[in-house]
């Protein structure tokens, strides 16, 4: 009795669509796939309306695939895989991290590190930067961080294993570009660090610590907002 009922359910699972003047029916394997898919969907928490839409979409895709010789397994995998894709929805394409995003992110990292480091140093040795502010001056910190942030993406993009640019660029060219970027940053570091105090004032340590804390929060928001990946930290 139960076998007869199962046979009736499977027969009821047969679908037909009209393609011009030709009626197309499921192959035996695709029919079995639809039967098992309906069963698993019924046992899931997916809304009935969404189930019907997914079944109709699956039916049309399988029938179209049959014309090309594609099987349900090739298209969807197992019925369980198909149910999972219905529940989770279509996968979102990864968001591309643009150059300006990477540059801004790395620039904030540099400035945050400098602000925290020099803020602590000013607490320990408040008179060490009085006559010669060097890189602790706010002008030098900003300039070095901006230039470092702009150069950093060229290095990280080529050092990451998944980078397409790394695959297209020879190792010697990569080393040459990396060396050039580091030299540019070092020259900028020395040049701005030599500015006089009138052009490169040193702020109180409280200002540096507050700046570091604010940058930390802004950077976390920025990375979540624009889905920025990579970077130094």
N, C-alpha and C positions, 0 to 999 in steps of 0.2 A: 504493500500500500504506500509506504513512504517512498519507495523507489519510483512508483508511478507519479507521485506528487512532485518529486525532484525533476523527473523528465518533463512534466508539464511546465514547471517553472523555467527550465532551460529553454523549452520551445517558446515560451512566452517572451524570453529574452532576445529572440531573433528580431533583427531590425532590418527595415528596407528603406532605401531612398531612391528617388527617381533621378536619374542622370540622363536627361534628354528623353529618349524613348526606351532606355535600357534600365531595368530594375536590378539593383545590386544588393546582394545579401552578404551577411558576415560569413567568413570562413569558420570552420569548426573551432579553431584556436581562438579567434577573435570573439566568437560567440561565448566561449567559455570564459574569456577574460572579462567581458561585460557582465556575465552572470556573477562572477566572483566579486567584481567591482561594486555592483549593486548591493551585494550582501554585506561587504565591508563598510560601504557608505551608510547603509541603514543602521549599522551597529555603532557608527561614529556620532559625534556631537554636531555634525554639520547640519545647518538648517535645511529643511526639505526643499525650499526654493533653490538654494545653492546646489543641492544634490542634483536636482533636475537639470539645472543649467550645465553643471559639470558633465553629467551623463550625456546630454545632447552634444556638447562640444567634443567629448571623447568619441562618441559614435561617429560623428562626421569626420573626425581626424582619422579614425581607423579605416573607414570606408575609402577615404582619399588615399590612405597609405596602401591599401590593398591593390589599387590600380598601379602602384609603383613596385609592388612586391614586398612592401614593408610589413613586418609583423607587429603585434601589440607589444611584444617584449622589446623590439628594437625602438619603438616610439616612446613607450612609457616605462619599460621595465616590468615590474610585477604589479598586480592590482594594489598591493600595499604601498608601493612607491607612488602610484597615481593618487591614492587617497591622501598620502602625506603631502604631495604637491598641492592638492585641492585645499587641504586644511591650512597649509602655510602660505598659500598664494604664490604668485610669480616672484621669482628671485629678482631683487633689485640690482641693477648694474652698479658696479663699484664707482664711487664718485672720484673723478680725476682731481688730484691735488695739483693746482696750478703753481707756476713758478712764484708768483707774487705771494701766494699763501705760504709756501715754504720759506721764502726770504723773510717775510714778516714773523713767522713762527720762530725761525732761528735767530733773528734779530732780537726778539723778546727774550729768548733763552740767554744770549750773550749779555744783554743789559741786566737781566735778573741776577745772573751770576756775579757780574761786576759790582752791582749795587750791594748785594749781600756781602761779598768779600770785603769791599772797601768800607762798608758800614761797620763790620766787625773790627777791621784794622783800625778804624778811627776811634773805636771805643778803647782798644788796647794801647794805641800809640797816637793820641790826638794831635801831637805836634810834628809828626813825621812828614806830613804833607803841607805844612804851612808855607815854606819857602818855594818848594817845587811840587806843584800838585801832580804832575805826571799823568798817568792813566786814571787817577782817582778824580780828576776834574770832570765836571758834568759834561762839558763840551767834548772832551776826549772820549768819555764813556759812550756818549750817544753816537759819535762819528764812527768809532771802532766797532760798535755793535751793529750799526747799519751796514757798514762795508762787509763785516764778517757774515751777517745774515744774507747779504746779496751773493757772496761767494760760496757759501756753504752748500746750496743746492747742486752746484756743478760737481762738487765732490761726492756728496751722498748719492746722487743719481747714478754715478758711475761705479760706486763701491757696492751698491746693493746688488745681490745675486740675481734679482728678478728684473733688473733694469734693462730695458730694450736698448738704451743708448750704450750701455756697457757691451752688449753683444755686437753692436755695429762699430765700436771704437776699439782700436788696437790697444794693447796694454801699455805700449810706450807712449802713445798719444795721451792716454789717460794719466799716466805718471807725469808727463810734461804739463798737462793742464792743471793737475793737482798742485804741482810745484809752483806754477805761475800764480795760482790763486793764493797759496800760502804766502808767497813773496809779496803780493799786493797787500795782503792783510797786515803783514809784518811792517812794511814801509808805512802804511797808514797808522799803525800802532805807534811807531816811533815818532812820526811827524806830528800827530795830534798830542802826543804825550809831552812834546817839547814846547807846547804853547805856554805863554806866560799866564800867571794867575788871573790877570785882568780879563783875559779871553777864555780862561779855563778854570773858573772858580770851583772850589771844593765846598760842597754843601755839608750841613751838619749830619752826623751819623744817623739821626732819627729820620731824616729825609731819605737817606739811602735804604734804610730798613723798610720804611713804608713803601717806597718805590718797588722794592723786591717783592713785597707781599701783594701789592696791587697787580704787578705784572704776572705773578703766579696765577691769580684769579682770572685775569683777563685772558691769559693764554689757555687755561682750561676751558673757558667759555668759547674761545675762538676755535679750538680744535674740535669741540663738540658741534659747534654751529656749522662749520664748513667741512667736517669729517677729514681733517688734516691728518695724514699719516706720515711716518718717518720722522726725520729731525734727529737732533742729538739726544734729547731727553723725552 
